[in-house]
Amino acid sequence: QVQLVESGGGLVQAGGSLRLSCAASGRVFSSFAMGWFRQPPGKEREFVARIIWSSGSRYYGDSVKGRFTISRDNAKNTVYLQMNSLKPEDTAVYYCAADTSAGGSKIYQYEYDYWGQGTQVTVSS
């Protein structure tokens, strides 16, 4: 089992920044990949970013490219999502997810095996 706990959400003005953290515990392996998804109010959950734990390869959704950066701290089993130049349309619940069969770019929810509880990000205009 893998447990994921997100933190760092909150309220920020448009143009501001936030950094989300996702701490992983349990049977965490370097072969994993970690992802961030978000679910805006009344909409489907969508892919935001992904990082391959071992290689550090990164993938981003089109709507966040150039503004968001995913990174990881192997020693702390923690993944981060640095969000800059935030827009009101970035408002959503952000979820961390773990893919136990890492490889390539995976952007669909069903490709991930474990999920955190989510953290709310609200961007005011």
Secondary structure, 3 states (H helix, E strand, C coil): CEEEEEECCEEEECCCCEEEEEEEEECCCCCCEEEEEEECCCCCCEEEEEEECCCCCEEECCCCCCCEEEEEEHHHCEEEEEECCCCHHHCEEEEEEEECCCCCCCCCHHHCCEECCCEEEEEEC
